[in-house]
């Protein structure tokens, strides 16, 4: 059996067929099974890359590794080394000990990470043969694996015209299996996304400052206007990061040398849509949101890199 799409696969019955002892007849039976199986994307190759990034950072092995000058929690003093920032020097203790000493801090754990996946109509359009929502789920699972390994709390939230999947926050690498199973429940929708309802509902669920990672897409400033209004309220309490996939098809059309009059119209229209998209991205940043626009193959690794950066810079 080979799955052709992500989701919950149902098995109502199972057929068994085997050859008789002398090879003269075949025996066949049908057994009712009534099983459901979660079909999930394969994140193994991207996970290896993410683990490499994690090991290079101060978050390796899921512990709050000590890196001088990082984090909020004071850990210890150490000899000042060339290349350390001057703000790290503890001048009072340095004078007492007769040598330069630097303050060493610990990167905090237990940050709250929310993976919010838009599964509305635009996100179900294919990119390189795979729906955008599946690309988003793959990137979300990758970042969930790293965040759980890094000691943070992770929850999953999906929405289209209304909120859909909403998991509780979990901690620890063993909880990754639960996140995977809930991700399989995210369905493909033909409905327009209602950002106001979804993000307002999500905000009401959060009782502490969180990193809210929103996987979505939009076409123009008009369709994104309601989203922008809601994001402004969300960024007042939380750190919001938007994950967008580059529209390589539009970029190709906009850059293509015209060979016929209709090619000019296509190129101009594509260029207009790309400019409008950048207007929305610019407004998101003005509202205080972070935005990553990456190729679909790099969406997961790009998110992991930014997560590690935000955590090391103590912005969570």
N, C-alpha and C positions, 0 to 999 in steps of 0.2 A: 504494500500500500504506500502510495506517495501522495502527500497532501499538495494541493494546488493553491491553497490560500490559508492565511492565518485565521484562527478562530477556534470555536468549539466544534469538533467533529463528533458526530453521533454514529454509533454502530448498533443496529437493531438485531442483526443476526450474523452468524459465522458459519461458513460452509467448510467442511473437511472432506478431503477426497484422498484415498490411498489405494494402492494396488494390492490385490489378493496374494496369498502365499505362493501361488504357481504362476503369477502374472497373467492369468486368464480373465480375471474380472476386476472391476474397480468398485470399491465401496464408497458411498457418499452419504454424509449426514448433514443436517442443518441444525445448529444450536442457537437458541435465542440468547443474546448477550446483554442488550440494552446498556451499553457503556458510552460514556462521553469522554473524549480525550482532548486536551488542550493542544492545539497546533501553534507552535511558536517559531519565530525567526531564529536562524542559526547565528549566534553572536560570537562564536568561538574565535574567528580570526581577528575581529575588531577588539575582542576582549583581551587577546594577547598583547595588542598594541597599547591598550589602555593600561594594562598592568605594568607594562614597561614604563609608561609615563608616570604612573603612581610610584613605582620604585625609585624613580629619579627625583621625586619630590620629598618633602618632609612628612608626607602622610603614609609612608610605606608600612605595610603589615598591619594597617588598621589602628596603629597606636599614635598618640600625640607625640610625634617625634620632636626633639628639641632642635630648633634652628634659631640661632641668635638673631634678635631683632624682629622675629615673627610672632604673631599671636598677641593675646592680652595678658595671659596668666604668667606672672613672674615665676621663673623656675630656679635660676641659680646665677652666680657670677662666674665669669671665665676670663682668662687673659685676653686682652684686646689684641686682635690680629689686623695686619694691614688689609684694607679693603672693607672693613666694617664701617658703618656710618658713625659719625661723631655723636649723633643723638643717642647712640647705644651706650656711650661711656657713662659710668657711674662715677662722677667726679669726686663726690664726698668719700666713697669707699676707696677710690684710687689714691686719694691723698693720705688716707689712713694707712694703706698698705704699701705706699711708696712705689706703686706701679699702676699702669693703666688697666682697669678692669671694665669689662663690658657686661651689661645686663643680658641675660638669656631668658627668652620667653617660650611658652608652650602653645602650640596651635590647639585651639579649642575643638572639642568634639560635641556631639549631641545637637548639632544644628538641625533645623527642620527643613527638609527638601521636599518640595511638591512637584511632581511631574504631571502637568496638565496638557492633555492631548486633545486637540480639536479633531473630531471625526466627521465633520460636516461635509457638504457636497464638494467644496473646493479641495478638501484634503483627500478625497477619494479618487481624484483624477490621477492617472498614472504618470510616473517619472521613470523613463527608461524601462517601461514595462511593469513597474511595481507601483501600487497606489502610494501616494505621499504618506497616508496615515501609517502604512506598514513601515516605511522608512523612519517615521517618527517613533513608532513603537520600538524598533530595533535600537535607535539612539537612546531612547528612554531607558530600556533595559540595561544597556551598557553603562549608562551613568548611574542607574540604581545599584548595579553590582559594585561599582567603584565607591559610591557614597556609603553603602552599607559596610564595605570593607574599611572605609575611612572613619567609622564610628558614628556616622550621622543617622538621623531618623529619615525614613523615606516613605512617602505615600503617593498613590496613583489616583488621578482624576481624569475622566474623559467627558466630553460634551459635544452635542451638535445643537439641535434646536432646544434641547434641555439637558441638564446634567445626566450622565449615564453611570459610568463606573466610578465608585468612590471607595477606596480602600482606607483602612486606618493606617496610622503611621507605625512602621515596624523598624526594628533595630537588629543589626548583626547579620553576618553573611548567610546563616541558615535561612533567614527570612526571604532571601531572593526567590526561592521557589514559589512563595505565595504571590510575590509581585508578578512573576511570570504568568501564573494562572489567572490573575486578574487582568493582565494585559491581553490574554487570549479572548477575554469577554468583550473587548472593544470592537464594536461592529462597524460595518461600512454603511454610511447614511447618505440619503439623497436630499436631506433637509438642509436648509440654510442655517448656518451657525448663529446662535443667539449669544453673543459675547456678554451682553448686559446681565442676562439671567445666570449664565454659567459662572462668570467671574465674581458676581455679587454673592452667589451661593457659596463659592469656594472661599471668598473672604470671610463669610460668616462662620465657616468651619474652623478658621485659624485663630487660635487664642494666643499665639506668640509670633514674634517676627520670624519670617520664613523666606527661603529662596524659592520663588515660584517660577518654574521653567515652563513656558508656554510654547508648545509646538503648533504652529498654525500657518495660514496663508491668507493673503488678501489680494484684491485686484486693483483697487483705486481708493483715493481718499474718501469718497462718498460712502462706499460700502464699509469702510473701516472706521467711519466717524463714531459710531456707537461704541466700538471697541476702544477707541482712544479715550472717550469720556470715562469709561469704567477703569481703564488702566491708570488714569490719573489718580483715582481714589485708592487703587491698590498699592501704588508706589509710595503713598504716604506712610504706610506701615511696614511694607515688605520690600525685599530686593527682588525685582522682576527681570527675568531674562527671556527674551523671545528668540526662538530657534526657527529660522526660515531656510528653505531650500532655494538656491539660485534657480531661476527659470532659464535654463540653457537654451531651450527652444526659442524663446523670445530674444535672447541675446544674439543667437545665430541669425535670426530674421533681421534684427536691427542692424547688424554689421554686414549683412550680405550685399555684395555688389549687384545692383539690379540688372537683369538681362531683358526685362520686358516692362512696359508701363505699369502692369499690375504689381510687379515686384516693388516698385517705388512706394505704392500705397501700403503694401504689407510692411515694408521697412519703417515707414513713418509711423504707422499704427503701433508696431512693436516698440519703437523708441519712445513713443508717448506713454505706453503702459509701463515701461521700465522707469521712466522719469516720475510717474505718479506713484509708483511703488517706493521710490527713494524718498518722496515727500512724506509718505506714511512712516517710513523708517526714521527719518529725521525728526518727525513729531514725537515718535515713541521715545527717542533719546532725549528730547527736550523735556519730556515728562519724567525723566529719571530712570527709564528702563534701559537695560542693556540689550543689545541686538547682535546676534550672530547670523550672518547669511553665508551658507556654505554649500558646496557641491553635495549632492545626496550621498555620495560615497564617503564623504568626510564629516557628515553631520555628527555622528557619535563621537569620534575622536576629537573634533573641535569643541564639543560640549565638555568632554572630560578635561581637556586642557584648560578651558575657562573655569570650570568648577575648582580645579586644583589651584589655579591662580587666585580666584576669589577667596578661597579658604586660607591660602598662605598669606594673602594681604589683609586677612581679618575683616573682610567686608560682609561676611554672612551674618 
